[in-house]
C-alpha cells in the first residue's frame, strides 16, 4: 500500500496532495510533529512543542510521543531552534525520540536544522530517515514515497 508522497523541510513539513498545498504541520518554535496513518495517509495528529524555551513543553512532547498508537508514521521537524540544554533535563525525552527512529544527534543546538520521518511500532521499517545540519548550513529536507 502506498502512502502519498511525503515532503519535509526543517522548519516545516507538508504532505503532497494536501488541499491547496497547505502545511499539515504547525510551525511553532521547537519540535513540530505530524502523525500519519499508513493505511490511507490521513493525518492522525499535528502538534507543536516549544522545546527551545520550555521544560513543560518538552515534557508534553515526550508524553505525546510515548502515548502515540502503534503503527503510525511520525514526521518531526525542528523550526527555529530546540534547546539541548532544556531537553537534556527532561527524563525520557531522548528515549521517546529514539522510540520513533531518531539517531544521533537526537537533540539539536541553537539554530541547527533537524527532521525525521519515523515510525511508532515494534518492527521499524527500512524507510526511516533523519537529516541534520549544523548552524548556518541551511535547511535540510527529505522527499520520499512510502510503500507499506
OpenMM code with the backbone's topology and positions (N, CA, C; nanometers):
from openmm import Vec3, app, unit

residues = "UNK UNK UNK UNK UNK UNK UNK UNK UNK UNK UNK UNK UNK UNK UNK UNK UNK UNK UNK UNK UNK UNK UNK UNK UNK UNK UNK UNK UNK UNK UNK UNK UNK UNK UNK UNK UNK UNK UNK UNK UNK UNK UNK UNK UNK UNK UNK UNK UNK UNK UNK UNK UNK UNK UNK UNK UNK UNK UNK UNK UNK UNK UNK UNK UNK UNK UNK UNK UNK UNK UNK UNK UNK UNK UNK UNK UNK UNK UNK UNK UNK UNK UNK UNK UNK UNK UNK UNK UNK UNK UNK UNK UNK UNK UNK UNK UNK UNK UNK UNK UNK UNK UNK UNK UNK UNK UNK UNK UNK UNK UNK UNK UNK UNK UNK UNK UNK UNK UNK UNK UNK UNK UNK UNK UNK UNK UNK UNK UNK UNK UNK UNK UNK UNK UNK UNK UNK UNK UNK UNK UNK UNK UNK UNK UNK UNK UNK UNK".split()
positions = [
    Vec3(0.0845, -0.1173, 0.0000),
    Vec3(0.0000, 0.0000, 0.0000),
    Vec3(0.0891, 0.1238, 0.0000),
    Vec3(0.0574, 0.2201, -0.0799),
    Vec3(0.1375, 0.3423, -0.0917),
    Vec3(0.0717, 0.4556, -0.0138),
    Vec3(0.1528, 0.5253, 0.0650),
    Vec3(0.1098, 0.6470, 0.1318),
    Vec3(0.1459, 0.7618, 0.0386),
    Vec3(0.0657, 0.8685, 0.0323),
    Vec3(0.1018, 0.9811, -0.0546),
    Vec3(0.2442, 1.0285, -0.0292),
    Vec3(0.3052, 1.0848, -0.1321),
    Vec3(0.4421, 1.1333, -0.1216),
    Vec3(0.4559, 1.2273, -0.0030),
    Vec3(0.5684, 1.2151, 0.0661),
    Vec3(0.5969, 1.2991, 0.1809),
    Vec3(0.7077, 1.3964, 0.1452),
    Vec3(0.6937, 1.5188, 0.1910),
    Vec3(0.7972, 1.6186, 0.1699),
    Vec3(0.8147, 1.6953, 0.2999),
    Vec3(0.9353, 1.6909, 0.3543),
    Vec3(0.9647, 1.7627, 0.4775),
    Vec3(1.0829, 1.8544, 0.4555),
    Vec3(1.0776, 1.9689, 0.5197),
    Vec3(1.1885, 2.0634, 0.5196),
    Vec3(1.2018, 2.1116, 0.6626),
    Vec3(1.3242, 2.1172, 0.7144),
    Vec3(1.3397, 2.1605, 0.8530),
    Vec3(1.2724, 2.2960, 0.8705),
    Vec3(1.1875, 2.3026, 0.9667),
    Vec3(1.1095, 2.4240, 0.9897),
    Vec3(0.9684, 2.4128, 0.9385),
    Vec3(0.9436, 2.3179, 0.8485),
    Vec3(0.8069, 2.2994, 0.8009),
    Vec3(0.7945, 2.1591, 0.7433),
    Vec3(0.6733, 2.1107, 0.7358),
    Vec3(0.6503, 1.9825, 0.6705),
    Vec3(0.5148, 1.9885, 0.6021),
    Vec3(0.5011, 1.9118, 0.4996),
    Vec3(0.3716, 1.9049, 0.4324),
    Vec3(0.3589, 1.7685, 0.3673),
    Vec3(0.2369, 1.7336, 0.3379),
    Vec3(0.2104, 1.6074, 0.2710),
    Vec3(0.1623, 1.6417, 0.1316),
    Vec3(0.2289, 1.5890, 0.0307),
    Vec3(0.1910, 1.6181, -0.1077),
    Vec3(0.0439, 1.5830, -0.1263),
    Vec3(-0.0287, 1.6665, -0.1969),
    Vec3(-0.1690, 1.6419, -0.2221),
    Vec3(-0.2600, 1.7046, -0.1178),
    Vec3(-0.2047, 1.7667, -0.0179),
    Vec3(-0.2857, 1.8344, 0.0823),
    Vec3(-0.3601, 1.9484, 0.0129),
    Vec3(-0.4826, 1.9769, 0.0509),
    Vec3(-0.5612, 2.0771, -0.0185),
    Vec3(-0.4903, 2.2117, -0.0188),
    Vec3(-0.4810, 2.2712, -0.1333),
    Vec3(-0.4154, 2.3999, -0.1551),
    Vec3(-0.2691, 2.3985, -0.1137),
    Vec3(-0.2086, 2.2815, -0.1020),
    Vec3(-0.0683, 2.2724, -0.0649),
    Vec3(-0.0387, 2.3232, 0.0748),
    Vec3(-0.1409, 2.3340, 0.1593),
    Vec3(-0.1209, 2.3873, 0.2940),
    Vec3(-0.0476, 2.2864, 0.3807),
    Vec3(0.0301, 2.3389, 0.4715),
    Vec3(0.1083, 2.2568, 0.5621),
    Vec3(0.0182, 2.1839, 0.6596),
    Vec3(0.0535, 2.0588, 0.6869),
    Vec3(-0.0144, 1.9821, 0.7905),
    Vec3(0.0497, 2.0098, 0.9249),
    Vec3(0.1609, 2.0779, 0.9243),
    Vec3(0.2410, 2.0997, 1.0438),
    Vec3(0.2174, 2.2396, 1.0984),
    Vec3(0.2012, 2.2475, 1.2287),
    Vec3(0.2075, 2.3774, 1.2919),
    Vec3(0.3520, 2.4226, 1.2818),
    Vec3(0.3762, 2.5511, 1.2745),
    Vec3(0.5135, 2.5977, 1.2556),
    Vec3(0.5607, 2.6797, 1.3747),
    Vec3(0.5433, 2.6224, 1.4923),
    Vec3(0.5912, 2.6874, 1.6129),
    Vec3(0.7391, 2.6619, 1.6334),
    Vec3(0.7989, 2.7401, 1.7194),
    Vec3(0.9389, 2.7205, 1.7534),
    Vec3(0.9534, 2.5865, 1.8248),
    Vec3(1.0591, 2.5136, 1.7908),
    Vec3(1.0848, 2.3844, 1.8542),
    Vec3(1.0414, 2.2690, 1.7661),
    Vec3(0.9931, 2.1623, 1.8285),
    Vec3(0.9551, 2.0405, 1.7567),
    Vec3(0.8106, 2.0477, 1.7094),
    Vec3(0.7911, 2.0241, 1.5807),
    Vec3(0.6588, 2.0171, 1.5196),
    Vec3(0.6400, 1.8733, 1.4733),
    Vec3(0.5316, 1.8110, 1.5170),
    Vec3(0.5109, 1.6686, 1.4913),
    Vec3(0.3773, 1.6469, 1.4232),
    Vec3(0.3810, 1.5715, 1.3143),
    Vec3(0.2599, 1.5260, 1.2457),
    Vec3(0.2646, 1.3743, 1.2440),
    Vec3(0.1548, 1.3110, 1.2825),
    Vec3(0.1478, 1.1656, 1.2744),
    Vec3(0.0454, 1.1279, 1.1677),
    Vec3(0.0779, 1.0219, 1.0949),
    Vec3(0.0011, 0.9830, 0.9760),
    Vec3(-0.0332, 0.8350, 0.9842),
    Vec3(-0.1588, 0.8016, 0.9542),
    Vec3(-0.1983, 0.6614, 0.9436),
    Vec3(-0.1426, 0.6055, 0.8126),
    Vec3(-0.0630, 0.5000, 0.8203),
    Vec3(-0.0031, 0.4480, 0.6975),
    Vec3(-0.1031, 0.3829, 0.6031),
    Vec3(-0.2138, 0.3327, 0.6527),
    Vec3(-0.3101, 0.2642, 0.5673),
    Vec3(-0.3704, 0.3519, 0.4599),
    Vec3(-0.3993, 0.4786, 0.4951),
    Vec3(-0.4635, 0.5663, 0.3978),
    Vec3(-0.3960, 0.7032, 0.3857),
    Vec3(-0.2920, 0.7272, 0.4640),
    Vec3(-0.2202, 0.8539, 0.4554),
    Vec3(-0.2895, 0.9696, 0.5233),
    Vec3(-0.3962, 0.9447, 0.5986),
    Vec3(-0.4668, 1.0545, 0.6656),
    Vec3(-0.3910, 1.0978, 0.7911),
    Vec3(-0.4114, 1.2224, 0.8282),
    Vec3(-0.3448, 1.2802, 0.9443),
    Vec3(-0.4102, 1.2273, 1.0718),
    Vec3(-0.3276, 1.1770, 1.1618),
    Vec3(-0.3740, 1.1333, 1.2933),
    Vec3(-0.3727, 1.2513, 1.3904),
    Vec3(-0.2607, 1.3243, 1.3966),
    Vec3(-0.2478, 1.4384, 1.4874),
    Vec3(-0.1412, 1.5335, 1.4356),
    Vec3(-0.1481, 1.6585, 1.4792),
    Vec3(-0.0493, 1.7600, 1.4440),
    Vec3(-0.0314, 1.8500, 1.5649),
    Vec3(0.0906, 1.8507, 1.6205),
    Vec3(0.1173, 1.9271, 1.7425),
    Vec3(0.2509, 1.9994, 1.7315),
    Vec3(0.2615, 2.1111, 1.8017),
    Vec3(0.3846, 2.1891, 1.8077),
    Vec3(0.4252, 2.2040, 1.9539),
    Vec3(0.5567, 2.1887, 1.9808),
    Vec3(0.6087, 2.1948, 2.1169),
    Vec3(0.7276, 2.2897, 2.1209),
    Vec3(0.7206, 2.3944, 2.2044),
    Vec3(0.8294, 2.4917, 2.2147),
    Vec3(0.9416, 2.4337, 2.2998),
    Vec3(1.0200, 2.3466, 2.2394),
    Vec3(1.1288, 2.2792, 2.3097),
    Vec3(1.2532, 2.3666, 2.3214),
    Vec3(1.2446, 2.4905, 2.2743),
    Vec3(1.3563, 2.5827, 2.2916),
    Vec3(1.3556, 2.6422, 2.4323),
    Vec3(1.2394, 2.6877, 2.4758),
    Vec3(1.2349, 2.7654, 2.5997),
    Vec3(1.1621, 2.6967, 2.7140),
    Vec3(1.1011, 2.5816, 2.6871),
    Vec3(1.0085, 2.5308, 2.7866),
    Vec3(1.0321, 2.3845, 2.8228),
    Vec3(1.0688, 2.3635, 2.9486),
    Vec3(1.0750, 2.2273, 3.0002),
    Vec3(0.9389, 2.1597, 2.9956),
    Vec3(0.8314, 2.2281, 3.0403),
    Vec3(0.6991, 2.1655, 3.0332),
    Vec3(0.6581, 2.1270, 2.8900),
    Vec3(0.6955, 2.2076, 2.7901),
    Vec3(0.6641, 2.1720, 2.6512),
    Vec3(0.7403, 2.0467, 2.6095),
    Vec3(0.8641, 2.0323, 2.6568),
    Vec3(0.9420, 1.9124, 2.6273),
    Vec3(0.8798, 1.7914, 2.6955),
    Vec3(0.8302, 1.8094, 2.8180),
    Vec3(0.7579, 1.7012, 2.8857),
    Vec3(0.6321, 1.6635, 2.8075),
    Vec3(0.5601, 1.7645, 2.7574),
    Vec3(0.4390, 1.7380, 2.6777),
    Vec3(0.4735, 1.6625, 2.5498),
    Vec3(0.5834, 1.7023, 2.4834),
    Vec3(0.6257, 1.6319, 2.3621),
    Vec3(0.6592, 1.4866, 2.3937),
    Vec3(0.7303, 1.4649, 2.5022),
    Vec3(0.7685, 1.3301, 2.5426),
    Vec3(0.6444, 1.2445, 2.5664),
    Vec3(0.5471, 1.2981, 2.6393),
    Vec3(0.4223, 1.2252, 2.6646),
    Vec3(0.3453, 1.2010, 2.5350),
    Vec3(0.3434, 1.3012, 2.4458),
    Vec3(0.2737, 1.2870, 2.3178),
    Vec3(0.3306, 1.1690, 2.2392),
    Vec3(0.4632, 1.1628, 2.2270),
    Vec3(0.5261, 1.0535, 2.1524),
    Vec3(0.5019, 0.9198, 2.2219),
    Vec3(0.5209, 0.9163, 2.3543),
    Vec3(0.5025, 0.7904, 2.4270),
    Vec3(0.3595, 0.7376, 2.4189),
    Vec3(0.2627, 0.8278, 2.4035),
    Vec3(0.1221, 0.7875, 2.4001),
    Vec3(0.0666, 0.7654, 2.2598),
    Vec3(0.1517, 0.7779, 2.1582),
    Vec3(0.1047, 0.7522, 2.0220),
    Vec3(0.0629, 0.6061, 2.0077),
    Vec3(-0.0374, 0.5808, 1.9232),
    Vec3(-0.0728, 0.4416, 1.8965),
    Vec3(0.0372, 0.3742, 1.8152),
    Vec3(0.0404, 0.2444, 1.8193),
    Vec3(0.1364, 0.1685, 1.7391),
    Vec3(0.1025, 0.1845, 1.5908),
    Vec3(0.2053, 0.1687, 1.5079),
    Vec3(0.1907, 0.1645, 1.3623),
    Vec3(0.1432, 0.2954, 1.3009),
    Vec3(0.2002, 0.4076, 1.3453),
    Vec3(0.1773, 0.5353, 1.2779),
    Vec3(0.3121, 0.5924, 1.2349),
    Vec3(0.3101, 0.6630, 1.1220),
    Vec3(0.4274, 0.7383, 1.0779),
    Vec3(0.4380, 0.8620, 1.1655),
    Vec3(0.5611, 0.9025, 1.1955),
    Vec3(0.5837, 1.0182, 1.2805),
    Vec3(0.6780, 1.1124, 1.2051),
    Vec3(0.6276, 1.2286, 1.1657),
    Vec3(0.7051, 1.3274, 1.0917),
    Vec3(0.7395, 1.4401, 1.1882),
    Vec3(0.8689, 1.4660, 1.2061),
    Vec3(0.9119, 1.5679, 1.3022),
    Vec3(1.0075, 1.6652, 1.2334),
    Vec3(0.9810, 1.7935, 1.2505),
    Vec3(1.0741, 1.8968, 1.2067),
    Vec3(1.1013, 1.9902, 1.3237),
    Vec3(1.2212, 2.0456, 1.3265),
    Vec3(1.2544, 2.1475, 1.4263),
    Vec3(1.2526, 2.2815, 1.3550),
    Vec3(1.1708, 2.3731, 1.4064),
    Vec3(1.1600, 2.5073, 1.3497),
    Vec3(1.2309, 2.6057, 1.4418),
    Vec3(1.3093, 2.6935, 1.3850),
    Vec3(1.3855, 2.7954, 1.4568),
    Vec3(1.4916, 2.7286, 1.5441),
    Vec3(1.4552, 2.6808, 1.6606),
    Vec3(1.5530, 2.6156, 1.7481),
    Vec3(1.4837, 2.5248, 1.8479),
    Vec3(1.5532, 2.4197, 1.8841),
    Vec3(1.5222, 2.3425, 2.0033),
    Vec3(1.6413, 2.3672, 2.0950),
    Vec3(1.6312, 2.3329, 2.2196),
    Vec3(1.7375, 2.3659, 2.3135),
    Vec3(1.7858, 2.2394, 2.3823),
    Vec3(1.9061, 2.1955, 2.3455),
    Vec3(1.9619, 2.0745, 2.4041),
    Vec3(1.9720, 2.0878, 2.5558),
    Vec3(1.9988, 2.2069, 2.6055),
    Vec3(2.0080, 2.2282, 2.7497),
    Vec3(1.8761, 2.2022, 2.8205),
    Vec3(1.7656, 2.2460, 2.7596),
    Vec3(1.6330, 2.2200, 2.8164),
    Vec3(1.5975, 2.0730, 2.7998),
    Vec3(1.6184, 2.0202, 2.6815),
    Vec3(1.5748, 1.8836, 2.6525),
    Vec3(1.6507, 1.7795, 2.7342),
    Vec3(1.7790, 1.8039, 2.7613),
    Vec3(1.8583, 1.7104, 2.8415),
    Vec3(1.8088, 1.6987, 2.9848),
    Vec3(1.7341, 1.7985, 3.0326),
    Vec3(1.6868, 1.7957, 3.1708),
    Vec3(1.5561, 1.7182, 3.1870),
    Vec3(1.4953, 1.6778, 3.0773),
    Vec3(1.3644, 1.6105, 3.0841),
    Vec3(1.3831, 1.4603, 3.0706),
    Vec3(1.3572, 1.3859, 3.1778),
    Vec3(1.3708, 1.2400, 3.1709),
    Vec3(1.2804, 1.1816, 3.0624),
    Vec3(1.3369, 1.0965, 2.9808),
    Vec3(1.2587, 1.0268, 2.8788),
    Vec3(1.2472, 1.0961, 2.7449),
    Vec3(1.2912, 1.2217, 2.7347),
    Vec3(1.2777, 1.2935, 2.6072),
    Vec3(1.3599, 1.2255, 2.4978),
    Vec3(1.4842, 1.1926, 2.5291),
    Vec3(1.5691, 1.1284, 2.4286),
    Vec3(1.5151, 0.9905, 2.3915),
    Vec3(1.4766, 0.9117, 2.4889),
    Vec3(1.4270, 0.7769, 2.4574),
    Vec3(1.2961, 0.7819, 2.3797),
    Vec3(1.2126, 0.8832, 2.4030),
    Vec3(1.0887, 0.8970, 2.3256),
    Vec3(1.1209, 0.9211, 2.1785),
    Vec3(1.2156, 1.0120, 2.1508),
    Vec3(1.2532, 1.0378, 2.0117),
    Vec3(1.3192, 0.9147, 1.9485),
    Vec3(1.4012, 0.8462, 2.0237),
    Vec3(1.4633, 0.7236, 1.9715),
    Vec3(1.3586, 0.6153, 1.9443),
    Vec3(1.2501, 0.6143, 2.0210),
    Vec3(1.1464, 0.5120, 2.0033),
    Vec3(1.0762, 0.5217, 1.8681),
    Vec3(1.0863, 0.6382, 1.8037),
    Vec3(1.0257, 0.6548, 1.6713),
    Vec3(1.1313, 0.6598, 1.5609),
    Vec3(1.2569, 0.6269, 1.5964),
    Vec3(1.3592, 0.6120, 1.4941),
    Vec3(1.4718, 0.7131, 1.4947),
    Vec3(1.4711, 0.8096, 1.5865),
    Vec3(1.5781, 0.9092, 1.5901),
    Vec3(1.7114, 0.8444, 1.6274),
    Vec3(1.8173, 0.8947, 1.5654),
    Vec3(1.9545, 0.8522, 1.5944),
    Vec3(2.0357, 0.9783, 1.6231),
    Vec3(2.1590, 0.9607, 1.6675),
    Vec3(2.2429, 1.0773, 1.6977),
    Vec3(2.2656, 1.1631, 1.5738),
    Vec3(2.2567, 1.2947, 1.5875),
    Vec3(2.2217, 1.3679, 1.7075),
    Vec3(2.0700, 1.3705, 1.7280),
    Vec3(2.0277, 1.3315, 1.8466),
    Vec3(1.8849, 1.3326, 1.8787),
    Vec3(1.8406, 1.4738, 1.9139),
    Vec3(1.9237, 1.5474, 1.9872),
    Vec3(1.8935, 1.6856, 2.0237),
    Vec3(1.9773, 1.7801, 1.9405),
    Vec3(1.9201, 1.8948, 1.9072),
    Vec3(1.9916, 1.9941, 1.8280),
    Vec3(2.0356, 2.1105, 1.9156),
    Vec3(2.1326, 2.1826, 1.8648),
    Vec3(2.1770, 2.3050, 1.9306),
    Vec3(2.1061, 2.4240, 1.8639),
    Vec3(2.1286, 2.5427, 1.9143),
    Vec3(2.0602, 2.6622, 1.8653),
    Vec3(2.0809, 2.6794, 1.7150),
    Vec3(1.9716, 2.6989, 1.6451),
    Vec3(1.9654, 2.7272, 1.5014),
    Vec3(2.0143, 2.6135, 1.4119),
    Vec3(2.0209, 2.4918, 1.4625),
    Vec3(2.0535, 2.3784, 1.3769),
    Vec3(1.9261, 2.3269, 1.3117),
    Vec3(1.9414, 2.2624, 1.1965),
    Vec3(1.8282, 2.2046, 1.1239),
    Vec3(1.8208, 2.0553, 1.1538),
    Vec3(1.6984, 2.0040, 1.1726),
    Vec3(1.6804, 1.8628, 1.2064),
    Vec3(1.5409, 1.8199, 1.1651),
    Vec3(1.5309, 1.6999, 1.1076),
    Vec3(1.3998, 1.6432, 1.0781),
    Vec3(1.4080, 1.4918, 1.0748),
    Vec3(1.2906, 1.4291, 1.0866),
    Vec3(1.2819, 1.2838, 1.0931),
    Vec3(1.1531, 1.2361, 1.0289),
    Vec3(1.1634, 1.1333, 0.9459),
    Vec3(1.0476, 1.0536, 0.9072),
    Vec3(1.0631, 0.9251, 0.9867),
    Vec3(0.9817, 0.9098, 1.0898),
    Vec3(0.9937, 0.7968, 1.1805),
    Vec3(0.8694, 0.7110, 1.1825),
    Vec3(0.8683, 0.6187, 1.2774),
    Vec3(0.7593, 0.5219, 1.2863),
    Vec3(0.7436, 0.4773, 1.4304),
    Vec3(0.6212, 0.4756, 1.4783),
    Vec3(0.5920, 0.4242, 1.6121),
    Vec3(0.5420, 0.2820, 1.5965),
    Vec3(0.6208, 0.1873, 1.6411),
    Vec3(0.5841, 0.0467, 1.6317),
    Vec3(0.7049, -0.0403, 1.6569),
    Vec3(0.6797, -0.1662, 1.6839),
    Vec3(0.7876, -0.2583, 1.7211),
    Vec3(0.8815, -0.2884, 1.6049),
    Vec3(0.8281, -0.3153, 1.4883),
    Vec3(0.9108, -0.3510, 1.3724),
    Vec3(0.9378, -0.2261, 1.2900),
    Vec3(1.0582, -0.1719, 1.3044),
    Vec3(1.0928, -0.0474, 1.2351),
    Vec3(1.1125, -0.0735, 1.0860),
    Vec3(1.0428, 0.0022, 1.0012),
    Vec3(1.0605, -0.0128, 0.8566),
    Vec3(1.1945, 0.0454, 0.8089),
    Vec3(1.2337, 0.0051, 0.6911),
    Vec3(1.3626, 0.0494, 0.6359),
    Vec3(1.3590, 0.1937, 0.5858),
    Vec3(1.2419, 0.2525, 0.5700),
    Vec3(1.2330, 0.3869, 0.5137),
    Vec3(1.2521, 0.4994, 0.6164),
    Vec3(1.2759, 0.4673, 0.7417),
    Vec3(1.3002, 0.5726, 0.8413),
    Vec3(1.4227, 0.6532, 0.7987),
    Vec3(1.4084, 0.7872, 0.8029),
    Vec3(1.5176, 0.8757, 0.7613),
    Vec3(1.5273, 0.9946, 0.8564),
    Vec3(1.6486, 1.0411, 0.8785),
    Vec3(1.6727, 1.1592, 0.9600),
    Vec3(1.7766, 1.2452, 0.8901),
    Vec3(1.7601, 1.3771, 0.9000),
    Vec3(1.8586, 1.4702, 0.8450),
    Vec3(1.8926, 1.5746, 0.9518),
    Vec3(2.0154, 1.6229, 0.9464),
    Vec3(2.0636, 1.7231, 1.0417),
    Vec3(2.1666, 1.8112, 0.9710),
    Vec3(2.1656, 1.9388, 1.0025),
    Vec3(2.2693, 2.0303, 0.9542),
    Vec3(2.3054, 2.1253, 1.0676),
    Vec3(2.4345, 2.1513, 1.0810),
    Vec3(2.4824, 2.2435, 1.1835),
    Vec3(2.4359, 2.3861, 1.1527),
    Vec3(2.4441, 2.4700, 1.2510),
    Vec3(2.4048, 2.6105, 1.2390),
    Vec3(2.4708, 2.6748, 1.1169),
    Vec3(2.3948, 2.7552, 1.0460),
    Vec3(2.4375, 2.8314, 0.9289),
    Vec3(2.4655, 2.7459, 0.8059),
    Vec3(2.4295, 2.6188, 0.8090),
    Vec3(2.4477, 2.5334, 0.6909),
    Vec3(2.3158, 2.5096, 0.6173),
    Vec3(2.2153, 2.5888, 0.6525),
    Vec3(2.0900, 2.5854, 0.5798),
    Vec3(1.9934, 2.4789, 0.6266),
    Vec3(1.8751, 2.4771, 0.5631),
    Vec3(1.7744, 2.3778, 0.5993),
    Vec3(1.8116, 2.2400, 0.5449),
    Vec3(1.7473, 2.1391, 0.5993),
    Vec3(1.7591, 2.0032, 0.5480),
    Vec3(1.6210, 1.9609, 0.5007),
    Vec3(1.6187, 1.8679, 0.4062),
    Vec3(1.4896, 1.8249, 0.3543),
    Vec3(1.4927, 1.6773, 0.3172),
    Vec3(1.3734, 1.6195, 0.3113),
    Vec3(1.3527, 1.4832, 0.2666),
    Vec3(1.2279, 1.4838, 0.1796),
    Vec3(1.2363, 1.4215, 0.0666),
    Vec3(1.1200, 1.3954, -0.0174),
    Vec3(1.1205, 1.2471, -0.0460),
    Vec3(1.0115, 1.1780, -0.0156),
    Vec3(1.0130, 1.0331, -0.0324),
    Vec3(0.8734, 0.9783, -0.0593),
    Vec3(0.8703, 0.8582, -0.1085),
    Vec3(0.7464, 0.7852, -0.1288),
    Vec3(0.7534, 0.6638, -0.0365),
    Vec3(0.6497, 0.6442, 0.0419),
    Vec3(0.6474, 0.5345, 0.1379),
    Vec3(0.5506, 0.4280, 0.0877),
    Vec3(0.5972, 0.3057, 0.0832),
    Vec3(0.5120, 0.1935, 0.0427),
    Vec3(0.5091, 0.0916, 0.1556),
    Vec3(0.3895, 0.0530, 0.1961),
    Vec3(0.3714, -0.0487, 0.3000),
    Vec3(0.3332, -0.1801, 0.2375),
] * unit.nanometer
topology = app.Topology()
chain = topology.addChain("A")
for resn in residues:
    res = topology.addResidue(resn, chain)
    for name in ("N", "CA", "C"):
        topology.addAtom(name, app.Element.getBySymbol(name[0]), res)
